[in-house]
């Protein structure tokens, strides 16, 4: 059975992972603040946005988020249910977050639903995101809805 110290450490790890994921959503909602976004990733981090591209390393991730506001002029990320699993080594974790979004993309109001499939790594005593993959269920214009237009990209 884990010691009390190990159990408390597990809870602290889970809370820190939740906090950095919520910080990521706040940076996304703050005009995709590129400096803030990359501050949450490991040096070898990966962002896989599906139809928006895959970016490996901090420079590539920063470059994408630094220019994405040319296309996405408003975003609100509503994170809902999530599950996080800590690996036995104490330095790796995975998580999945359900997300509903309201965005303005190319001047058009859009609804989106997806999951964030996350990998985390603890380095220097702090958790960081090592990869984020967006698993899209739909991205649809407000006026037509997801039944008529399940994927508008």
ZILINBEL-V790978 format. One record per backbone hydrogen bond with DSSP energy under -0.5 kcal/mol. NH is the residue of the N-H (numbers start at 1). CO is the residue of the C=O. Records with the same first field share a line. If there is no record, write none. Layout:
NH=CO ; CO
This chain:
7=3
8=4
9=5
10=6
11=7
12=8
13=9
14=10
15=11
16=12
17=13
18=14
19=15
20=16
21=17
22=18
23=19
24=20
25=21
26=22
27=23
28=24
29=25
30=26
31=29
32=28
33=27
34=32
37=33
38=34
39=35
40=37
41=38
42=129
45=42
46=130
47=55
48=132
49=47 ; 53
52=49
53=50
55=47
57=45
58=43
61=57
62=58
63=59
64=60
65=61
66=62
67=63 ; 64
68=64
70=67
71=68
72=68
73=71 ; 104
74=104
76=102
78=76 ; 100
79=77
80=98
83=96
85=94
87=92
90=87
93=120
94=85
95=118
96=83
97=116
98=81
99=114
100=78
101=112
102=76
103=110
104=74
105=103 ; 108
106=71
108=105
110=103
111=140
112=101
113=138
114=99
115=135
116=97
117=115 ; 133
118=95 ; 116
119=131
120=93
121=128
122=91
123=121 ; 126
126=123
128=121
129=40
130=119 ; 128
131=119
132=46
133=117
134=48
135=115 ; 133
136=134
137=113
138=113
139=150
140=111
142=109
144=141
145=141
148=144
149=145
152=139
